[in-house]
C-alpha cells in the first residue's frame, strides 16, 4: 500500500472526528477510509486510533504520527503555492476568517474593492467569534484582536484597538453614573463571553493596574448583540471603539470612568508560516495594511 496516499485520509479523520465526515470531505466512501486506515495500522503493527461507537480519538502513537503527517501536508501545500507564486497573476481559492462584528463593519465593506482588483481570486470569507484553528481548518489568513497565543503564526499589525467602558444616557439617568471602580458593584455589568483576557476587567487607573470582576445578568458571545443591549439601556459594558465610536460621537452612548483606561490592544492579520507566500495572500495582506493605515476612518473610530 502507498503509505503517502494514506496521509490525507488520516488527517481528514483526525480533523473531522469521524470516518463518515472524512469520507464526505474526501468524496470517497466511509468504508474506503476505514479500510485504508486499518490496513495502514496493520502494516505498522501499531494502533493509531481508538474507536468507539460514539467517537474516535488518537492514541499516543497516533498523536505522534499526526504531527508528522500534518507537517508533510503543509510542506506539500507550500510546494503547490510556490509553483502558483511563479505566475504573474494571483488566482485560486483564498480562505480567511474574521471576528463577526469587526468583519461585518470593517472587513466586508472592503471586499468588493479587493475583488474588483483581483477578479481571478476565489475568496471565501468566514465570520466567527470563536478562536479558529487556521491550520486545522484550512484557512489561509485570519484577523485576530488582542493577545496572540499561537506563536506558530506570522502576525502583521494592522491597527490599534482601544475599548471603552460605556452605557446609555437612559441607563445612567435611572441607575446613576459610576465615579469609581467600586461604584460598578452597584451596576448591571454586561459581559462578552469570548473575551480572551477572561472574566476580569483590567484597567490602568490612577494607582496603576487595577482589576474588577463584573457582575450582571447578561452574557453574550457576540459584541454587536451587547452593543444593542447597551443602546437599549440594559447596563454597562466595555466595548471596542470600532463598534461604539459612532454612538459615543452622537451621544447615544456615554464613556465612563475617564481616569480608568482599558488596555490598548491591536488588530493583526495572521497566517501560517510559509517559506513562499502565495501571491494571492501577499495581495490581500498589502491591501489590508494599506486600508488600515493611520489616516483611515477606522483609526479615528478606535480613538473614541
C-alpha positions in Angstrom: 0.0 0.0 0.0 1.1 3.6 -0.8 1.7 5.0 2.7 2.0 8.5 1.4 -1.5 8.2 -0.1 -2.8 7.4 3.4 -1.8 10.7 4.9 -4.8 12.8 3.6 -7.1 10.0 4.8 -5.6 10.0 8.3 -5.5 13.8 8.6 -9.1 14.1 7.4 -10.3 11.5 10.1 -8.4 13.3 12.8 -9.6 16.8 11.9 -13.2 15.9 11.2 -13.5 13.4 14.1 -15.2 10.6 12.2 -14.8 8.3 9.2 -18.1 9.4 7.7 -17.1 13.1 7.9 -13.7 12.3 6.5 -15.3 10.4 3.6 -17.5 13.3 2.8 -14.6 15.7 2.8 -12.5 13.4 0.5 -15.5 12.5 -1.7 -15.0 8.7 -1.1 -16.9 6.1 0.8 -16.8 5.6 4.6 -15.6 2.0 4.1 -12.7 3.1 1.9 -11.5 5.5 4.6 -11.9 2.9 7.3 -10.2 0.2 5.3 -7.2 2.4 4.3 -6.6 3.4 7.9 -6.9 -0.2 9.2 -4.6 -1.5 6.5 -2.0 1.1 7.5 -2.3 0.2 11.2 -1.9 -3.5 10.3 1.2 -2.8 8.2 2.8 -0.7 11.0 1.6 -3.1 13.8 0.6 0.0 15.8 -2.9 1.3 16.6 -3.2 5.0 15.7 -6.9 5.5 16.5 -9.1 4.4 19.4 -12.6 3.6 18.0 -15.8 3.5 19.9 -19.4 3.7 18.8 -19.6 7.3 19.8 -16.2 8.9 18.9 -12.7 8.4 17.6 -9.6 9.5 19.5 -5.9 9.4 18.9 -3.6 7.0 20.6 -0.2 8.3 21.8 1.3 6.9 18.6 -1.5 8.5 16.6 -0.7 11.9 18.1 3.0 11.5 17.1 2.2 10.4 13.5 -0.4 13.2 13.1 2.4 15.8 13.9 4.5 14.4 11.0 1.5 13.8 8.7 0.3 17.4 9.1 3.8 18.8 8.6 4.2 16.8 5.4 0.8 18.0 4.2 1.7 21.6 4.9 5.0 21.1 3.1 3.2 19.8 0.0 0.9 22.8 0.1 3.9 25.1 0.3 5.2 23.4 -2.8 2.0 23.9 -4.6 1.8 27.5 -3.6 5.4 28.1 -4.6 4.5 27.0 -8.1 1.4 29.2 -8.2 3.5 32.1 -6.9 5.6 31.9 -10.1 2.6 33.1 -12.1 2.3 36.8 -12.5 -1.4 37.0 -11.8 -2.9 35.8 -8.4 -5.6 33.2 -8.7 -7.2 30.4 -6.9 -9.0 29.9 -3.6 -8.2 32.2 -0.6 -9.9 31.4 2.7 -9.9 34.0 5.5 -11.6 34.1 8.9 -12.5 37.3 10.8 -14.3 38.2 14.0 -18.1 38.7 13.5 -18.5 42.3 14.3 -15.2 43.6 13.0 -15.7 41.6 9.9 -19.1 42.9 9.2 -18.3 46.5 10.0 -14.7 46.9 8.7 -13.7 43.9 6.5 -16.8 43.1 4.4 -17.2 46.6 3.1 -13.6 46.4 1.7 -14.0 43.1 -0.1 -15.8 44.4 -3.2 -12.8 46.7 -3.9 -10.3 43.9 -3.4 -12.3 41.5 -5.6 -12.6 44.1 -8.4 -8.8 44.5 -8.3 -8.3 40.7 -8.3 -11.1 39.0 -10.2 -9.3 35.7 -10.6 -9.2 35.1 -6.8 -11.9 32.9 -5.3 -12.4 34.5 -1.9 -14.2 32.6 0.9 -14.8 34.9 3.9 -15.9 33.3 7.2 -17.1 35.3 10.2 -16.8 33.7 13.5 -16.1 35.0 17.0 -14.5 31.8 18.3 -10.7 31.3 18.1 -10.3 29.5 14.8 -7.5 27.0 14.2 -6.2 28.4 11.0 -4.1 25.3 10.0 -6.5 22.7 11.3 -9.5 24.2 9.5 -7.7 25.1 6.3 -7.7 28.9 6.4 -5.0 31.0 4.6 -5.3 34.0 6.8 -7.2 35.3 9.8 -7.9 38.6 11.6 -7.2 38.5 15.3 -7.9 41.1 18.0 -6.0 41.2 21.3 -3.3 38.9 22.6 -1.8 36.3 20.2 -1.4 32.9 21.9 -0.3 30.8 18.9 3.4 31.6 18.3 3.4 29.4 15.2 1.5 32.0 13.2 3.1 35.0 11.5 1.4 38.3 12.6 1.3 41.6 10.9 -0.2 44.5 13.0 -3.0 46.4 11.2 -4.2 48.9 13.8 -4.6 49.7 17.4 -7.9 48.7 19.1 -9.0 50.7 22.2 -12.1 49.6 24.1 -14.2 52.0 26.3 -16.5 51.5 29.3 -19.8 53.0 28.4 -23.6 53.0 28.9 -26.6 54.7 27.5 -27.9 58.0 28.9 -31.2 56.3 29.8 -29.4 53.7 31.9 -27.3 56.3 33.7 -30.3 58.5 34.4 -32.0 55.6 36.1 -29.1 54.0 37.9 -26.6 56.9 38.3 -23.1 57.4 36.9 -20.3 55.4 38.5 -17.3 57.5 39.6 -15.0 54.7 40.7 -14.4 51.0 40.2 -16.2 50.3 43.5 -19.3 52.0 42.2 -19.5 49.4 39.4 -20.6 46.9 42.1 -23.9 48.7 42.1 -24.5 48.3 38.4 -25.5 45.7 35.9 -22.3 44.9 34.0 -22.8 43.1 30.7 -20.1 40.7 29.5 -18.7 39.4 26.3 -18.3 35.6 26.6 -15.4 35.2 24.3 -13.2 37.9 25.9 -9.7 36.4 25.7 -8.4 38.0 28.9 -11.0 36.1 31.0 -13.9 37.3 33.2 -11.9 40.1 34.9 -11.9 43.6 33.6 -8.4 45.2 33.8 -8.0 49.0 34.0 -5.0 51.3 34.0 -6.0 53.7 36.8 -4.5 56.4 39.0 -3.0 53.8 41.2 -1.7 51.6 38.4 -3.2 48.4 37.0 -6.5 47.6 38.7 -8.9 44.6 38.3 -12.6 44.4 38.6 -14.8 41.3 38.4 -18.0 42.4 36.7 -21.4 41.1 37.9 -24.5 41.2 35.8 -27.4 39.3 34.3 -26.4 39.2 30.7 -23.5 37.5 28.9 -23.3 37.2 25.1 -20.8 35.7 22.7 -21.3 38.4 20.1 -20.3 42.0 20.7 -22.8 43.5 18.3 -25.6 42.0 20.4 -24.0 43.5 23.5 -23.9 46.8 21.7 -27.7 46.7 21.1 -28.2 45.8 24.8 -26.1 48.9 25.7 -28.2 51.1 23.5 -31.4 49.7 25.0 -30.2 50.7 28.5 -29.6 47.2 29.9 -26.4 48.0 31.7 -22.7 48.9 31.5 -20.1 47.2 29.2 -16.7 47.6 27.8 -17.0 48.0 24.0 -14.4 48.2 21.2 -14.1 51.7 19.7 -14.7 50.3 16.2 -18.3 49.4 17.4 -19.1 52.1 19.9 -17.3 55.1 18.3 -20.2 56.4 16.3 -22.7 56.1 19.2 -20.3 57.9 21.5 -19.8 60.6 19.0 -23.6 61.3 18.6 -24.4 60.9 22.3 -26.2 57.5 22.2 -23.6 56.1 24.5 -21.6 57.8 27.3 -18.0 56.9 28.1 -17.4 56.2 31.8 -14.6 56.4 34.3 -12.2 58.5 32.1 -9.4 58.0 34.7 -9.5 54.2 34.3 -8.4 53.4 30.8 -8.9 49.9 29.4 -5.8 48.2 27.9 -4.8 49.1 24.4 -5.0 46.0 22.1 -4.1 45.6 18.5 -5.7 44.1 15.4 -3.5 41.6 13.5 -3.6 39.8 10.2 -2.2 36.3 11.0 -1.3 33.4 8.7 0.7 30.1 8.9 4.4 30.3 8.5 5.4 29.6 4.9 8.6 29.9 3.1 6.8 31.1 0.0 3.8 33.4 0.5 1.3 32.9 -2.4 0.7 36.0 -4.5 -3.0 36.0 -3.6 -2.1 36.2 0.1 0.5 38.9 -0.4 -2.0 41.0 -2.3 -4.6 40.6 0.4 -2.1 41.4 3.2 -0.9 44.5 1.4 -4.5 45.6 0.8 -5.3 45.3 4.5 -2.1 47.2 5.5 -3.0 50.0 3.1 -6.6 50.2 4.2 -5.9 50.3 8.0 -3.2 53.0 7.9 -3.0 55.9 10.3 -5.3 58.1 8.1 -8.1 55.6 7.8 -11.7 56.2 9.1 -11.2 53.1 11.3 -8.2 54.8 13.0 -10.4 57.6 14.1 -13.2 55.3 15.4 -10.9 53.4 17.7 -9.9 56.6 19.4 -13.4 57.5 20.5 
